[in-house]
Amino acid sequence: MDEPASVMQQSIASFPQKEGLMLGHERRSKVLAKLTNARCELEDALSLSIPAARYDPVVIAEPLRSRLSAMVDELKGVLRQIEGSQ
């Protein structure tokens, strides 16, 4: 014989849905943080790769620095898109 669900059982049954929403928001925040950190790391690498003095060695050639710069711009666009889709 089936008994009606208690208030506690009903609360437990609805918990996974609420948890899923919260986890989705947390996951989104973590993804944004990772992508932001990646962008910052690329920007730092670009800054470090630019020779400071005339006789400093070239760590990353200009064509590769241009590609990295394009990647930074692309990441910025991705971040704006994700943030705009909230």
Kinemage of the C-alpha trace (Angstrom):
@kinemage 1
@onewidth
@group {chain A} dominant
@subgroup {mainchain}
@vectorlist {calphas} color= white
{ca met a 1} P 0.000 0.000 0.000
{ca asp a 2} L 1.497 3.319 -1.077
{ca glu a 3} L 1.501 6.064 1.532
{ca pro a 4} L 1.540 9.765 0.650
{ca ala a 5} L 5.029 11.274 0.669
{ca ser a 6} L 5.909 13.160 3.807
{ca val a 7} L 6.995 16.803 3.694
{ca met a 8} L 10.565 15.655 4.367
{ca gln a 9} L 10.454 13.196 1.465
{ca gln a 10} L 9.059 15.877 -0.814
{ca ser a 11} L 11.862 18.262 0.214
{ca ile a 12} L 14.501 15.622 -0.420
{ca ala a 13} L 12.957 14.807 -3.791
{ca ser a 14} L 13.155 18.461 -4.887
{ca phe a 15} L 16.703 19.000 -3.561
{ca pro a 16} L 18.600 17.555 -6.571
{ca gln a 17} L 16.921 20.051 -8.897
{ca lys a 18} L 17.904 23.013 -6.731
{ca glu a 19} L 21.391 21.566 -6.288
{ca gly a 20} L 21.700 21.163 -10.059
{ca leu a 21} L 20.898 24.817 -10.612
{ca met a 22} L 23.406 25.929 -8.007
{ca leu a 23} L 26.079 23.603 -9.367
{ca gly a 24} L 25.462 24.918 -12.885
{ca his a 25} L 26.041 28.479 -11.680
{ca glu a 26} L 29.162 27.430 -9.773
{ca arg a 27} L 30.457 25.502 -12.773
{ca arg a 28} L 29.882 28.525 -15.017
{ca ser a 29} L 31.789 30.729 -12.564
{ca lys a 30} L 34.666 28.248 -12.481
{ca val a 31} L 34.800 28.086 -16.277
{ca leu a 32} L 34.870 31.880 -16.470
{ca ala a 33} L 37.630 32.009 -13.858
{ca lys a 34} L 39.728 29.418 -15.717
{ca leu a 35} L 39.329 31.214 -19.035
{ca thr a 36} L 40.142 34.557 -17.417
{ca asn a 37} L 43.264 33.061 -15.836
{ca ala a 38} L 44.282 31.575 -19.187
{ca arg a 39} L 43.894 34.984 -20.816
{ca cys a 40} L 45.980 36.619 -18.074
{ca glu a 41} L 48.691 33.952 -18.408
{ca leu a 42} L 48.870 34.482 -22.168
{ca glu a 43} L 49.078 38.248 -21.690
{ca asp a 44} L 51.871 37.784 -19.133
{ca ala a 45} L 53.763 35.462 -21.485
{ca leu a 46} L 53.452 38.019 -24.271
{ca ser a 47} L 54.757 40.784 -22.019
{ca leu a 48} L 57.712 38.662 -20.934
{ca ser a 49} L 58.543 37.692 -24.509
{ca ile a 50} L 59.101 41.272 -25.671
{ca pro a 51} L 62.804 42.077 -25.469
{ca ala a 52} L 63.370 44.901 -22.985
{ca ala a 53} L 66.757 45.933 -24.327
{ca arg a 54} L 68.297 45.963 -27.762
{ca tyr a 55} L 70.500 42.916 -27.142
{ca asp a 56} L 67.973 40.792 -25.247
{ca pro a 57} L 67.357 37.417 -26.883
{ca val a 58} L 64.143 36.897 -28.799
{ca val a 59} L 62.191 34.303 -26.836
{ca ile a 60} L 59.152 34.173 -29.111
{ca ala a 61} L 59.379 35.301 -32.725
{ca glu a 62} L 57.064 38.070 -33.909
{ca pro a 63} L 54.745 35.776 -35.947
{ca leu a 64} L 54.156 33.606 -32.865
{ca arg a 65} L 53.587 36.656 -30.668
{ca ser a 66} L 50.984 37.805 -33.185
{ca arg a 67} L 49.256 34.425 -32.942
{ca leu a 68} L 49.299 34.602 -29.139
{ca ser a 69} L 47.873 38.096 -29.269
{ca ala a 70} L 45.077 36.832 -31.537
{ca met a 71} L 44.404 34.038 -29.028
{ca val a 72} L 44.096 36.615 -26.245
{ca asp a 73} L 41.615 38.597 -28.333
{ca glu a 74} L 39.679 35.416 -29.098
{ca leu a 75} L 39.530 34.505 -25.391
{ca lys a 76} L 38.270 37.993 -24.573
{ca gly a 77} L 35.479 37.500 -27.111
{ca val a 78} L 34.582 34.086 -25.699
{ca leu a 79} L 34.454 35.528 -22.178
{ca arg a 80} L 32.198 38.383 -23.312
{ca gln a 81} L 29.895 35.886 -25.036
{ca ile a 82} L 29.658 33.630 -21.985
{ca glu a 83} L 29.117 36.570 -19.632
{ca gly a 84} L 26.465 38.009 -21.960
{ca ser a 85} L 24.486 34.758 -22.069
{ca gln a 86} L 23.662 34.807 -18.359
